[in-house]
Amino acid sequence: MAALTIRNIDERLKSDLRKQAAANDRSMEEEARTILRQALSKPQTAAGEGLGTRIRRLVQEHGGGYDLDVPPRGPARPLPDVFKK
C-alpha cells in the first residue's frame, strides 16, 4: 500500500482531526483515510459541465422547475432609419 505525507497542516486542523478521530474511535491516520475515501466517492462535477447544466441539476434536486406562461409575440417593430434605403 502507498504512503502519503502531508506537510504544513495548521495546528487547528490537526486538533480537529484528532478530536474527530477520537469521537469515531479511530486513529488520526484511519480518520484521514476515511475522510479522503468519502470525499472521493462522491460524484464529481464534470469538468466541461456548463452553467446551465449546473443550474438545471440544482433545480431538479430541489423539486423541479417552474412553468411560466409565455405571452404571444406581437408584430415586429419597424427598423431604425439607418437601415432604410
N, CA, C and O atoms as a Maestro MAE file, in Angstrom:
{
 s_m_m2io_version
 :::
 2.0.0
}

f_m_ct {
 s_m_title
 :::
 protein
 m_atom[340] {
  # First column is atom index #
  i_m_mmod_type
  r_m_x_coord
  r_m_y_coord
  r_m_z_coord
  i_m_residue_number
  s_m_chain_name
  s_m_pdb_residue_name
  s_m_pdb_atom_name
  i_m_atomic_number
  :::
  1 25 0.837 -1.172 0.000 1 A "MET " " N  " 7
  2 3 0.000 0.000 0.000 1 A "MET " " CA " 6
  3 2 0.885 1.239 0.000 1 A "MET " " C  " 6
  4 15 1.975 1.220 0.572 1 A "MET " " O  " 8
  5 25 0.430 2.313 -0.633 2 A "ALA " " N  " 7
  6 3 1.209 3.538 -0.751 2 A "ALA " " CA " 6
  7 2 1.147 4.365 0.532 2 A "ALA " " C  " 6
  8 15 0.199 4.264 1.310 2 A "ALA " " O  " 8
  9 25 2.165 5.172 0.730 3 A "ALA " " N  " 7
  10 3 2.213 6.082 1.877 3 A "ALA " " CA " 6
  11 2 2.056 7.511 1.361 3 A "ALA " " C  " 6
  12 15 2.439 7.821 0.233 3 A "ALA " " O  " 8
  13 25 1.495 8.367 2.193 4 A "LEU " " N  " 7
  14 3 1.265 9.765 1.828 4 A "LEU " " CA " 6
  15 2 1.655 10.629 3.013 4 A "LEU " " C  " 6
  16 15 1.214 10.388 4.136 4 A "LEU " " O  " 8
  17 25 2.475 11.629 2.765 5 A "THR " " N  " 7
  18 3 2.865 12.572 3.808 5 A "THR " " CA " 6
  19 2 2.274 13.923 3.448 5 A "THR " " C  " 6
  20 15 2.436 14.395 2.323 5 A "THR " " O  " 8
  21 25 1.594 14.544 4.392 6 A "ILE " " N  " 7
  22 3 1.013 15.870 4.166 6 A "ILE " " CA " 6
  23 2 1.697 16.837 5.122 6 A "ILE " " C  " 6
  24 15 1.613 16.695 6.342 6 A "ILE " " O  " 8
  25 25 2.368 17.811 4.550 7 A "ARG " " N  " 7
  26 3 3.104 18.778 5.368 7 A "ARG " " CA " 6
  27 2 2.316 20.077 5.499 7 A "ARG " " C  " 6
  28 15 1.356 20.323 4.768 7 A "ARG " " O  " 8
  29 25 2.744 20.890 6.439 8 A "ASN " " N  " 7
  30 3 2.216 22.248 6.633 8 A "ASN " " CA " 6
  31 2 0.723 22.280 6.949 8 A "ASN " " C  " 6
  32 15 -0.005 23.127 6.432 8 A "ASN " " O  " 8
  33 25 0.271 21.370 7.786 9 A "ILE " " N  " 7
  34 3 -1.116 21.392 8.255 9 A "ILE " " CA " 6
  35 2 -1.141 22.248 9.517 9 A "ILE " " C  " 6
  36 15 -0.355 22.030 10.438 9 A "ILE " " O  " 8
  37 25 -2.042 23.216 9.553 10 A "ASP " " N  " 7
  38 3 -2.067 24.086 10.732 10 A "ASP " " CA " 6
  39 2 -2.555 23.309 11.953 10 A "ASP " " C  " 6
  40 15 -3.236 22.290 11.839 10 A "ASP " " O  " 8
  41 25 -2.189 23.819 13.108 11 A "GLU " " N  " 7
  42 3 -2.462 23.128 14.367 11 A "GLU " " CA " 6
  43 2 -3.961 22.928 14.617 11 A "GLU " " C  " 6
  44 15 -4.368 21.907 15.171 11 A "GLU " " O  " 8
  45 25 -4.773 23.898 14.211 12 A "ARG " " N  " 7
  46 3 -6.211 23.767 14.434 12 A "ARG " " CA " 6
  47 2 -6.791 22.604 13.629 12 A "ARG " " C  " 6
  48 15 -7.608 21.836 14.138 12 A "ARG " " O  " 8
  49 25 -6.369 22.480 12.380 13 A "LEU " " N  " 7
  50 3 -6.837 21.368 11.546 13 A "LEU " " CA " 6
  51 2 -6.408 20.034 12.153 13 A "LEU " " C  " 6
  52 15 -7.193 19.087 12.204 13 A "LEU " " O  " 8
  53 25 -5.172 19.968 12.607 14 A "LYS " " N  " 7
  54 3 -4.672 18.737 13.226 14 A "LYS " " CA " 6
  55 2 -5.464 18.419 14.499 14 A "LYS " " C  " 6
  56 15 -5.811 17.265 14.750 14 A "LYS " " O  " 8
  57 25 -5.741 19.439 15.285 15 A "SER " " N  " 7
  58 3 -6.510 19.254 16.512 15 A "SER " " CA " 6
  59 2 -7.933 18.775 16.204 15 A "SER " " C  " 6
  60 15 -8.458 17.882 16.869 15 A "SER " " O  " 8
  61 25 -8.545 19.387 15.184 16 A "ASP " " N  " 7
  62 3 -9.904 18.971 14.786 16 A "ASP " " CA " 6
  63 2 -9.913 17.524 14.306 16 A "ASP " " C  " 6
  64 15 -10.833 16.766 14.616 16 A "ASP " " O  " 8
  65 25 -8.893 17.147 13.552 17 A "LEU " " N  " 7
  66 3 -8.795 15.763 13.074 17 A "LEU " " CA " 6
  67 2 -8.635 14.814 14.259 17 A "LEU " " C  " 6
  68 15 -9.264 13.756 14.298 17 A "LEU " " O  " 8
  69 25 -7.803 15.186 15.218 18 A "ARG " " N  " 7
  70 3 -7.596 14.346 16.400 18 A "ARG " " CA " 6
  71 2 -8.898 14.164 17.168 18 A "ARG " " C  " 6
  72 15 -9.219 13.051 17.582 18 A "ARG " " O  " 8
  73 25 -9.653 15.248 17.363 19 A "LYS " " N  " 7
  74 3 -10.927 15.174 18.086 19 A "LYS " " CA " 6
  75 2 -11.949 14.316 17.340 19 A "LYS " " C  " 6
  76 15 -12.648 13.500 17.942 19 A "LYS " " O  " 8
  77 25 -12.026 14.511 16.027 20 A "GLN " " N  " 7
  78 3 -12.979 13.732 15.235 20 A "GLN " " CA " 6
  79 2 -12.603 12.257 15.249 20 A "GLN " " C  " 6
  80 15 -13.477 11.394 15.339 20 A "GLN " " O  " 8
  81 25 -11.326 11.964 15.160 21 A "ALA " " N  " 7
  82 3 -10.866 10.571 15.202 21 A "ALA " " CA " 6
  83 2 -11.231 9.932 16.538 21 A "ALA " " C  " 6
  84 15 -11.698 8.794 16.581 21 A "ALA " " O  " 8
  85 25 -11.017 10.664 17.621 22 A "ALA " " N  " 7
  86 3 -11.345 10.134 18.947 22 A "ALA " " CA " 6
  87 2 -12.839 9.901 19.081 22 A "ALA " " C  " 6
  88 15 -13.264 8.901 19.659 22 A "ALA " " O  " 8
  89 25 -13.641 10.824 18.547 23 A "ALA " " N  " 7
  90 3 -15.095 10.675 18.619 23 A "ALA " " CA " 6
  91 2 -15.574 9.449 17.842 23 A "ALA " " C  " 6
  92 15 -16.586 8.839 18.189 23 A "ALA " " O  " 8
  93 25 -14.834 9.093 16.783 24 A "ASN " " N  " 7
  94 3 -15.197 7.936 15.965 24 A "ASN " " CA " 6
  95 2 -14.416 6.686 16.356 24 A "ASN " " C  " 6
  96 15 -14.495 5.661 15.679 24 A "ASN " " O  " 8
  97 25 -13.665 6.773 17.449 25 A "ASP " " N  " 7
  98 3 -12.878 5.657 17.957 25 A "ASP " " CA " 6
  99 2 -11.923 5.111 16.896 25 A "ASP " " C  " 6
  100 15 -11.821 3.902 16.684 25 A "ASP " " O  " 8
  101 25 -11.223 6.047 16.232 26 A "ARG " " N  " 7
  102 3 -10.247 5.682 15.200 26 A "ARG " " CA " 6
  103 2 -8.960 6.443 15.453 26 A "ARG " " C  " 6
  104 15 -8.931 7.431 16.187 26 A "ARG " " O  " 8
  105 25 -7.898 5.959 14.830 27 A "SER " " N  " 7
  106 3 -6.645 6.706 14.865 27 A "SER " " CA " 6
  107 2 -6.779 7.902 13.921 27 A "SER " " C  " 6
  108 15 -7.669 7.935 13.072 27 A "SER " " O  " 8
  109 25 -5.891 8.878 14.078 28 A "MET " " N  " 7
  110 3 -5.920 10.032 13.172 28 A "MET " " CA " 6
  111 2 -5.671 9.596 11.735 28 A "MET " " C  " 6
  112 15 -6.271 10.124 10.799 28 A "MET " " O  " 8
  113 25 -4.787 8.635 11.575 29 A "GLU " " N  " 7
  114 3 -4.465 8.134 10.248 29 A "GLU " " CA " 6
  115 2 -5.691 7.484 9.595 29 A "GLU " " C  " 6
  116 15 -5.986 7.738 8.427 29 A "GLU " " O  " 8
  117 25 -6.392 6.655 10.349 30 A "GLU " " N  " 7
  118 3 -7.594 5.995 9.816 30 A "GLU " " CA " 6
  119 2 -8.682 7.023 9.546 30 A "GLU " " C  " 6
  120 15 -9.411 6.903 8.561 30 A "GLU " " O  " 8
  121 25 -8.803 8.027 10.401 31 A "GLU " " N  " 7
  122 3 -9.803 9.070 10.201 31 A "GLU " " CA " 6
  123 2 -9.522 9.836 8.907 31 A "GLU " " C  " 6
  124 15 -10.438 10.132 8.140 31 A "GLU " " O  " 8
  125 25 -8.244 10.154 8.675 32 A "ALA " " N  " 7
  126 3 -7.865 10.856 7.445 32 A "ALA " " CA " 6
  127 2 -8.182 10.001 6.218 32 A "ALA " " C  " 6
  128 15 -8.673 10.515 5.213 32 A "ALA " " O  " 8
  129 25 -7.903 8.696 6.296 33 A "ARG " " N  " 7
  130 3 -8.231 7.796 5.173 33 A "ARG " " CA " 6
  131 2 -9.737 7.770 4.929 33 A "ARG " " C  " 6
  132 15 -10.185 7.795 3.783 33 A "ARG " " O  " 8
  133 25 -10.511 7.719 6.002 34 A "THR " " N  " 7
  134 3 -11.975 7.687 5.876 34 A "THR " " CA " 6
  135 2 -12.494 8.973 5.233 34 A "THR " " C  " 6
  136 15 -13.350 8.933 4.349 34 A "THR " " O  " 8
  137 25 -11.970 10.104 5.681 35 A "ILE " " N  " 7
  138 3 -12.395 11.390 5.112 35 A "ILE " " CA " 6
  139 2 -12.060 11.454 3.624 35 A "ILE " " C  " 6
  140 15 -12.898 11.862 2.820 35 A "ILE " " O  " 8
  141 25 -10.843 11.054 3.250 36 A "LEU " " N  " 7
  142 3 -10.460 11.047 1.834 36 A "LEU " " CA " 6
  143 2 -11.342 10.098 1.021 36 A "LEU " " C  " 6
  144 15 -11.790 10.440 -0.073 36 A "LEU " " O  " 8
  145 25 -11.586 8.914 1.562 37 A "ARG " " N  " 7
  146 3 -12.415 7.925 0.869 37 A "ARG " " CA " 6
  147 2 -13.820 8.473 0.614 37 A "ARG " " C  " 6
  148 15 -14.355 8.334 -0.486 37 A "ARG " " O  " 8
  149 25 -14.412 9.095 1.634 38 A "GLN " " N  " 7
  150 3 -15.764 9.652 1.496 38 A "GLN " " CA " 6
  151 2 -15.788 10.810 0.500 38 A "GLN " " C  " 6
  152 15 -16.694 10.901 -0.328 38 A "GLN " " O  " 8
  153 25 -14.803 11.685 0.579 39 A "ALA " " N  " 7
  154 3 -14.760 12.844 -0.315 39 A "ALA " " CA " 6
  155 2 -14.601 12.420 -1.770 39 A "ALA " " C  " 6
  156 15 -15.201 13.016 -2.664 39 A "ALA " " O  " 8
  157 25 -13.803 11.401 -2.001 40 A "LEU " " N  " 7
  158 3 -13.543 10.976 -3.380 40 A "LEU " " CA " 6
  159 2 -14.597 10.025 -3.925 40 A "LEU " " C  " 6
  160 15 -14.620 9.769 -5.129 40 A "LEU " " O  " 8
  161 25 -15.460 9.499 -3.083 41 A "SER " " N  " 7
  162 3 -16.508 8.602 -3.570 41 A "SER " " CA " 6
  163 2 -17.744 9.369 -4.040 41 A "SER " " C  " 6
  164 15 -18.615 8.799 -4.697 41 A "SER " " O  " 8
  165 25 -17.824 10.662 -3.706 42 A "LYS " " N  " 7
  166 3 -18.957 11.479 -4.154 42 A "LYS " " CA " 6
  167 2 -18.806 11.749 -5.636 42 A "LYS " " C  " 6
  168 15 -17.688 11.883 -6.134 42 A "LYS " " O  " 8
  169 25 -19.933 11.831 -6.356 43 A "PRO " " N  " 7
  170 3 -19.825 12.132 -7.789 43 A "PRO " " CA " 6
  171 2 -19.185 13.502 -7.991 43 A "PRO " " C  " 6
  172 15 -19.575 14.482 -7.355 43 A "PRO " " O  " 8
  173 25 -18.225 13.554 -8.860 44 A "GLN " " N  " 7
  174 3 -17.538 14.807 -9.149 44 A "GLN " " CA " 6
  175 2 -18.243 15.527 -10.296 44 A "GLN " " C  " 6
  176 15 -18.792 14.888 -11.193 44 A "GLN " " O  " 8
  177 25 -18.226 16.848 -10.261 45 A "THR " " N  " 7
  178 3 -18.795 17.640 -11.343 45 A "THR " " CA " 6
  179 2 -17.925 17.469 -12.570 45 A "THR " " C  " 6
  180 15 -16.700 17.560 -12.493 45 A "THR " " O  " 8
  181 25 -18.560 17.222 -13.700 46 A "ALA " " N  " 7
  182 3 -17.814 17.066 -14.937 46 A "ALA " " CA " 6
  183 2 -17.089 18.365 -15.262 46 A "ALA " " C  " 6
  184 15 -17.644 19.451 -15.097 46 A "ALA " " O  " 8
  185 25 -15.854 18.252 -15.723 47 A "ALA " " N  " 7
  186 3 -15.042 19.435 -15.992 47 A "ALA " " CA " 6
  187 2 -15.687 20.321 -17.049 47 A "ALA " " C  " 6
  188 15 -15.564 21.544 -16.981 47 A "ALA " " O  " 8
  189 25 -16.368 19.734 -18.017 48 A "GLY " " N  " 7
  190 3 -16.962 20.505 -19.086 48 A "GLY " " CA " 6
  191 2 -18.401 20.903 -18.822 48 A "GLY " " C  " 6
  192 15 -19.071 21.414 -19.720 48 A "GLY " " O  " 8
  193 25 -18.888 20.684 -17.621 49 A "GLU " " N  " 7
  194 3 -20.286 20.992 -17.316 49 A "GLU " " CA " 6
  195 2 -20.476 22.504 -17.293 49 A "GLU " " C  " 6
  196 15 -19.762 23.220 -16.591 49 A "GLU " " O  " 8
  197 25 -21.431 22.974 -18.057 50 A "GLY " " N  " 7
  198 3 -21.662 24.403 -18.142 50 A "GLY " " CA " 6
  199 2 -22.591 24.919 -17.056 50 A "GLY " " C  " 6
  200 15 -23.162 24.150 -16.282 50 A "GLY " " O  " 8
  201 25 -22.727 26.226 -17.019 51 A "LEU " " N  " 7
  202 3 -23.547 26.874 -16.003 51 A "LEU " " CA " 6
  203 2 -25.007 26.426 -16.097 51 A "LEU " " C  " 6
  204 15 -25.638 26.149 -15.077 51 A "LEU " " O  " 8
  205 25 -25.538 26.357 -17.300 52 A "GLY " " N  " 7
  206 3 -26.934 25.944 -17.478 52 A "GLY " " CA " 6
  207 2 -27.193 24.543 -16.958 52 A "GLY " " C  " 6
  208 15 -28.219 24.292 -16.325 52 A "GLY " " O  " 8
  209 25 -26.276 23.638 -17.219 53 A "THR " " N  " 7
  210 3 -26.407 22.260 -16.747 53 A "THR " " CA " 6
  211 2 -26.365 22.208 -15.231 53 A "THR " " C  " 6
  212 15 -27.133 21.472 -14.611 53 A "THR " " O  " 8
  213 25 -25.467 22.991 -14.626 54 A "ARG " " N  " 7
  214 3 -25.386 23.008 -13.168 54 A "ARG " " CA " 6
  215 2 -26.646 23.589 -12.545 54 A "ARG " " C  " 6
  216 15 -27.128 23.092 -11.527 54 A "ARG " " O  " 8
  217 25 -27.183 24.649 -13.162 55 A "ILE " " N  " 7
  218 3 -28.428 25.240 -12.656 55 A "ILE " " CA " 6
  219 2 -29.564 24.239 -12.758 55 A "ILE " " C  " 6
  220 15 -30.334 24.084 -11.810 55 A "ILE " " O  " 8
  221 25 -29.685 23.558 -13.891 56 A "ARG " " N  " 7
  222 3 -30.742 22.561 -14.072 56 A "ARG " " CA " 6
  223 2 -30.645 21.469 -13.018 56 A "ARG " " C  " 6
  224 15 -31.656 21.064 -12.443 56 A "ARG " " O  " 8
  225 25 -29.417 20.986 -12.760 57 A "ARG " " N  " 7
  226 3 -29.224 19.937 -11.763 57 A "ARG " " CA " 6
  227 2 -29.642 20.428 -10.374 57 A "ARG " " C  " 6
  228 15 -30.300 19.699 -9.631 57 A "ARG " " O  " 8
  229 25 -29.266 21.646 -10.028 58 A "LEU " " N  " 7
  230 3 -29.645 22.189 -8.724 58 A "LEU " " CA " 6
  231 2 -31.154 22.355 -8.597 58 A "LEU " " C  " 6
  232 15 -31.721 22.056 -7.546 58 A "LEU " " O  " 8
  233 25 -31.807 22.824 -9.647 59 A "VAL " " N  " 7
  234 3 -33.264 22.997 -9.615 59 A "VAL " " CA " 6
  235 2 -33.949 21.647 -9.487 59 A "VAL " " C  " 6
  236 15 -34.901 21.511 -8.718 59 A "VAL " " O  " 8
  237 25 -33.484 20.647 -10.222 60 A "GLN " " N  " 7
  238 3 -34.092 19.319 -10.154 60 A "GLN " " CA " 6
  239 2 -33.920 18.698 -8.772 60 A "GLN " " C  " 6
  240 15 -34.801 17.980 -8.299 60 A "GLN " " O  " 8
  241 25 -32.790 18.972 -8.124 61 A "GLU " " N  " 7
  242 3 -32.560 18.435 -6.782 61 A "GLU " " CA " 6
  243 2 -33.529 19.026 -5.771 61 A "GLU " " C  " 6
  244 15 -33.779 18.425 -4.726 61 A "GLU " " O  " 8
  245 25 -34.077 20.202 -6.074 62 A "HIS " " N  " 7
  246 3 -34.959 20.888 -5.134 62 A "HIS " " CA " 6
  247 2 -36.409 20.905 -5.599 62 A "HIS " " C  " 6
  248 15 -37.155 21.829 -5.274 62 A "HIS " " O  " 8
  249 25 -36.808 19.905 -6.346 63 A "GLY " " N  " 7
  250 3 -38.213 19.750 -6.658 63 A "GLY " " CA " 6
  251 2 -38.669 20.189 -8.033 63 A "GLY " " C  " 6
  252 15 -39.869 20.372 -8.241 63 A "GLY " " O  " 8
  253 25 -37.783 20.362 -8.959 64 A "GLY " " N  " 7
  254 3 -38.215 20.676 -10.311 64 A "GLY " " CA " 6
  255 2 -38.085 22.142 -10.649 64 A "GLY " " C  " 6
  256 15 -37.285 22.865 -10.055 64 A "GLY " " O  " 8
  257 25 -38.866 22.565 -11.592 65 A "GLY " " N  " 7
  258 3 -38.779 23.938 -12.068 65 A "GLY " " CA " 6
  259 2 -40.119 24.624 -12.003 65 A "GLY " " C  " 6
  260 15 -40.988 24.258 -11.211 65 A "GLY " " O  " 8
  261 25 -40.271 25.602 -12.829 66 A "TYR " " N  " 7
  262 3 -41.492 26.385 -12.869 66 A "TYR " " CA " 6
  263 2 -41.994 26.449 -14.296 66 A "TYR " " C  " 6
  264 15 -41.210 26.576 -15.236 66 A "TYR " " O  " 8
  265 25 -43.312 26.361 -14.455 67 A "ASP " " N  " 7
  266 3 -43.916 26.554 -15.764 67 A "ASP " " CA " 6
  267 2 -44.400 27.990 -15.838 67 A "ASP " " C  " 6
  268 15 -45.233 28.416 -15.037 67 A "ASP " " O  " 8
  269 25 -43.885 28.722 -16.786 68 A "LEU " " N  " 7
  270 3 -44.250 30.121 -16.948 68 A "LEU " " CA " 6
  271 2 -45.084 30.288 -18.211 68 A "LEU " " C  " 6
  272 15 -44.819 29.641 -19.224 68 A "LEU " " O  " 8
  273 25 -46.088 31.154 -18.152 69 A "ASP " " N  " 7
  274 3 -46.880 31.468 -19.329 69 A "ASP " " CA " 6
  275 2 -46.085 32.441 -20.191 69 A "ASP " " C  " 6
  276 15 -45.667 33.503 -19.729 69 A "ASP " " O  " 8
  277 25 -45.887 32.065 -21.434 70 A "VAL " " N  " 7
  278 3 -45.157 32.922 -22.360 70 A "VAL " " CA " 6
  279 2 -46.185 33.698 -23.174 70 A "VAL " " C  " 6
  280 15 -47.024 33.098 -23.847 70 A "VAL " " O  " 8
  281 25 -46.126 35.027 -23.117 71 A "PRO " " N  " 7
  282 3 -47.107 35.801 -23.874 71 A "PRO " " CA " 6
  283 2 -46.889 35.639 -25.371 71 A "PRO " " C  " 6
  284 15 -45.767 35.394 -25.812 71 A "PRO " " O  " 8
  285 25 -47.962 35.775 -26.158 72 A "PRO " " N  " 7
  286 3 -47.795 35.644 -27.607 72 A "PRO " " CA " 6
  287 2 -46.948 36.790 -28.144 72 A "PRO " " C  " 6
  288 15 -46.917 37.880 -27.573 72 A "PRO " " O  " 8
  289 25 -46.271 36.528 -29.238 73 A "ARG " " N  " 7
  290 3 -45.429 37.550 -29.850 73 A "ARG " " CA " 6
  291 2 -46.293 38.532 -30.622 73 A "ARG " " C  " 6
  292 15 -47.281 38.156 -31.253 73 A "ARG " " O  " 8
  293 25 -45.905 39.778 -30.558 74 A "GLY " " N  " 7
  294 3 -46.601 40.822 -31.307 74 A "GLY " " CA " 6
  295 2 -45.891 41.082 -32.622 74 A "GLY " " C  " 6
  296 15 -44.920 40.404 -32.958 74 A "GLY " " O  " 8
  297 25 -46.373 42.054 -33.355 75 A "PRO " " N  " 7
  298 3 -45.709 42.384 -34.629 75 A "PRO " " CA " 6
  299 2 -44.315 42.962 -34.362 75 A "PRO " " C  " 6
  300 15 -44.061 43.559 -33.316 75 A "PRO " " O  " 8
  301 25 -43.434 42.769 -35.324 76 A "ALA " " N  " 7
  302 3 -42.071 43.268 -35.187 76 A "ALA " " CA " 6
  303 2 -42.065 44.790 -35.238 76 A "ALA " " C  " 6
  304 15 -42.882 45.407 -35.922 76 A "ALA " " O  " 8
  305 25 -41.136 45.379 -34.509 77 A "ARG " " N  " 7
  306 3 -41.009 46.833 -34.544 77 A "ARG " " CA " 6
  307 2 -40.375 47.255 -35.851 77 A "ARG " " C  " 6
  308 15 -39.628 46.486 -36.455 77 A "ARG " " O  " 8
  309 25 -40.661 48.467 -36.295 78 A "PRO " " N  " 7
  310 3 -40.033 48.935 -37.556 78 A "PRO " " CA " 6
  311 2 -38.526 49.152 -37.353 78 A "PRO " " C  " 6
  312 15 -38.064 49.452 -36.252 78 A "PRO " " O  " 8
  313 25 -37.793 48.993 -38.429 79 A "LEU " " N  " 7
  314 3 -36.345 49.181 -38.381 79 A "LEU " " CA " 6
  315 2 -36.023 50.658 -38.186 79 A "LEU " " C  " 6
  316 15 -36.799 51.514 -38.612 79 A "LEU " " O  " 8
  317 25 -34.894 50.976 -37.549 80 A "PRO " " N  " 7
  318 3 -34.471 52.372 -37.444 80 A "PRO " " CA " 6
  319 2 -34.139 52.951 -38.820 80 A "PRO " " C  " 6
  320 15 -33.886 52.207 -39.768 80 A "PRO " " O  " 8
  321 25 -34.140 54.239 -38.921 81 A "ASP " " N  " 7
  322 3 -33.909 54.917 -40.209 81 A "ASP " " CA " 6
  323 2 -32.551 54.579 -40.815 81 A "ASP " " C  " 6
  324 15 -32.419 54.592 -42.039 81 A "ASP " " O  " 8
  325 25 -31.541 54.278 -40.007 82 A "VAL " " N  " 7
  326 3 -30.200 53.997 -40.553 82 A "VAL " " CA " 6
  327 2 -30.189 52.749 -41.420 82 A "VAL " " C  " 6
  328 15 -29.276 52.580 -42.227 82 A "VAL " " O  " 8
  329 25 -31.164 51.879 -41.281 83 A "PHE " " N  " 7
  330 3 -31.211 50.650 -42.066 83 A "PHE " " CA " 6
  331 2 -32.128 50.765 -43.282 83 A "PHE " " C  " 6
  332 15 -32.138 49.870 -44.128 83 A "PHE " " O  " 8
  333 25 -32.880 51.823 -43.384 84 A "LYS " " N  " 7
  334 3 -33.773 52.010 -44.544 84 A "LYS " " CA " 6
  335 2 -32.991 52.605 -45.692 84 A "LYS " " C  " 6
  336 15 -32.085 53.414 -45.491 84 A "LYS " " O  " 8
  337 25 -33.348 52.196 -46.901 85 A "LYS " " N  " 7
  338 3 -32.676 52.723 -48.097 85 A "LYS " " CA " 6
  339 2 -33.520 53.748 -48.772 85 A "LYS " " C  " 6
  340 15 -33.119 54.302 -49.795 85 A "LYS " " O  " 8
  :::
 }
 m_bond[339] {
  # First column is bond index #
  i_m_from
  i_m_to
  i_m_order
  :::
  1 1 2 1
  2 2 3 1
  3 3 4 2
  4 3 5 1
  5 5 6 1
  6 6 7 1
  7 7 8 2
  8 7 9 1
  9 9 10 1
  10 10 11 1
  11 11 12 2
  12 11 13 1
  13 13 14 1
  14 14 15 1
  15 15 16 2
  16 15 17 1
  17 17 18 1
  18 18 19 1
  19 19 20 2
  20 19 21 1
  21 21 22 1
  22 22 23 1
  23 23 24 2
  24 23 25 1
  25 25 26 1
  26 26 27 1
  27 27 28 2
  28 27 29 1
  29 29 30 1
  30 30 31 1
  31 31 32 2
  32 31 33 1
  33 33 34 1
  34 34 35 1
  35 35 36 2
  36 35 37 1
  37 37 38 1
  38 38 39 1
  39 39 40 2
  40 39 41 1
  41 41 42 1
  42 42 43 1
  43 43 44 2
  44 43 45 1
  45 45 46 1
  46 46 47 1
  47 47 48 2
  48 47 49 1
  49 49 50 1
  50 50 51 1
  51 51 52 2
  52 51 53 1
  53 53 54 1
  54 54 55 1
  55 55 56 2
  56 55 57 1
  57 57 58 1
  58 58 59 1
  59 59 60 2
  60 59 61 1
  61 61 62 1
  62 62 63 1
  63 63 64 2
  64 63 65 1
  65 65 66 1
  66 66 67 1
  67 67 68 2
  68 67 69 1
  69 69 70 1
  70 70 71 1
  71 71 72 2
  72 71 73 1
  73 73 74 1
  74 74 75 1
  75 75 76 2
  76 75 77 1
  77 77 78 1
  78 78 79 1
  79 79 80 2
  80 79 81 1
  81 81 82 1
  82 82 83 1
  83 83 84 2
  84 83 85 1
  85 85 86 1
  86 86 87 1
  87 87 88 2
  88 87 89 1
  89 89 90 1
  90 90 91 1
  91 91 92 2
  92 91 93 1
  93 93 94 1
  94 94 95 1
  95 95 96 2
  96 95 97 1
  97 97 98 1
  98 98 99 1
  99 99 100 2
  100 99 101 1
  101 101 102 1
  102 102 103 1
  103 103 104 2
  104 103 105 1
  105 105 106 1
  106 106 107 1
  107 107 108 2
  108 107 109 1
  109 109 110 1
  110 110 111 1
  111 111 112 2
  112 111 113 1
  113 113 114 1
  114 114 115 1
  115 115 116 2
  116 115 117 1
  117 117 118 1
  118 118 119 1
  119 119 120 2
  120 119 121 1
  121 121 122 1
  122 122 123 1
  123 123 124 2
  124 123 125 1
  125 125 126 1
  126 126 127 1
  127 127 128 2
  128 127 129 1
  129 129 130 1
  130 130 131 1
  131 131 132 2
  132 131 133 1
  133 133 134 1
  134 134 135 1
  135 135 136 2
  136 135 137 1
  137 137 138 1
  138 138 139 1
  139 139 140 2
  140 139 141 1
  141 141 142 1
  142 142 143 1
  143 143 144 2
  144 143 145 1
  145 145 146 1
  146 146 147 1
  147 147 148 2
  148 147 149 1
  149 149 150 1
  150 150 151 1
  151 151 152 2
  152 151 153 1
  153 153 154 1
  154 154 155 1
  155 155 156 2
  156 155 157 1
  157 157 158 1
  158 158 159 1
  159 159 160 2
  160 159 161 1
  161 161 162 1
  162 162 163 1
  163 163 164 2
  164 163 165 1
  165 165 166 1
  166 166 167 1
  167 167 168 2
  168 167 169 1
  169 169 170 1
  170 170 171 1
  171 171 172 2
  172 171 173 1
  173 173 174 1
  174 174 175 1
  175 175 176 2
  176 175 177 1
  177 177 178 1
  178 178 179 1
  179 179 180 2
  180 179 181 1
  181 181 182 1
  182 182 183 1
  183 183 184 2
  184 183 185 1
  185 185 186 1
  186 186 187 1
  187 187 188 2
  188 187 189 1
  189 189 190 1
  190 190 191 1
  191 191 192 2
  192 191 193 1
  193 193 194 1
  194 194 195 1
  195 195 196 2
  196 195 197 1
  197 197 198 1
  198 198 199 1
  199 199 200 2
  200 199 201 1
  201 201 202 1
  202 202 203 1
  203 203 204 2
  204 203 205 1
  205 205 206 1
  206 206 207 1
  207 207 208 2
  208 207 209 1
  209 209 210 1
  210 210 211 1
  211 211 212 2
  212 211 213 1
  213 213 214 1
  214 214 215 1
  215 215 216 2
  216 215 217 1
  217 217 218 1
  218 218 219 1
  219 219 220 2
  220 219 221 1
  221 221 222 1
  222 222 223 1
  223 223 224 2
  224 223 225 1
  225 225 226 1
  226 226 227 1
  227 227 228 2
  228 227 229 1
  229 229 230 1
  230 230 231 1
  231 231 232 2
  232 231 233 1
  233 233 234 1
  234 234 235 1
  235 235 236 2
  236 235 237 1
  237 237 238 1
  238 238 239 1
  239 239 240 2
  240 239 241 1
  241 241 242 1
  242 242 243 1
  243 243 244 2
  244 243 245 1
  245 245 246 1
  246 246 247 1
  247 247 248 2
  248 247 249 1
  249 249 250 1
  250 250 251 1
  251 251 252 2
  252 251 253 1
  253 253 254 1
  254 254 255 1
  255 255 256 2
  256 255 257 1
  257 257 258 1
  258 258 259 1
  259 259 260 2
  260 259 261 1
  261 261 262 1
  262 262 263 1
  263 263 264 2
  264 263 265 1
  265 265 266 1
  266 266 267 1
  267 267 268 2
  268 267 269 1
  269 269 270 1
  270 270 271 1
  271 271 272 2
  272 271 273 1
  273 273 274 1
  274 274 275 1
  275 275 276 2
  276 275 277 1
  277 277 278 1
  278 278 279 1
  279 279 280 2
  280 279 281 1
  281 281 282 1
  282 282 283 1
  283 283 284 2
  284 283 285 1
  285 285 286 1
  286 286 287 1
  287 287 288 2
  288 287 289 1
  289 289 290 1
  290 290 291 1
  291 291 292 2
  292 291 293 1
  293 293 294 1
  294 294 295 1
  295 295 296 2
  296 295 297 1
  297 297 298 1
  298 298 299 1
  299 299 300 2
  300 299 301 1
  301 301 302 1
  302 302 303 1
  303 303 304 2
  304 303 305 1
  305 305 306 1
  306 306 307 1
  307 307 308 2
  308 307 309 1
  309 309 310 1
  310 310 311 1
  311 311 312 2
  312 311 313 1
  313 313 314 1
  314 314 315 1
  315 315 316 2
  316 315 317 1
  317 317 318 1
  318 318 319 1
  319 319 320 2
  320 319 321 1
  321 321 322 1
  322 322 323 1
  323 323 324 2
  324 323 325 1
  325 325 326 1
  326 326 327 1
  327 327 328 2
  328 327 329 1
  329 329 330 1
  330 330 331 1
  331 331 332 2
  332 331 333 1
  333 333 334 1
  334 334 335 1
  335 335 336 2
  336 335 337 1
  337 337 338 1
  338 338 339 1
  339 339 340 2
  :::
 }
}
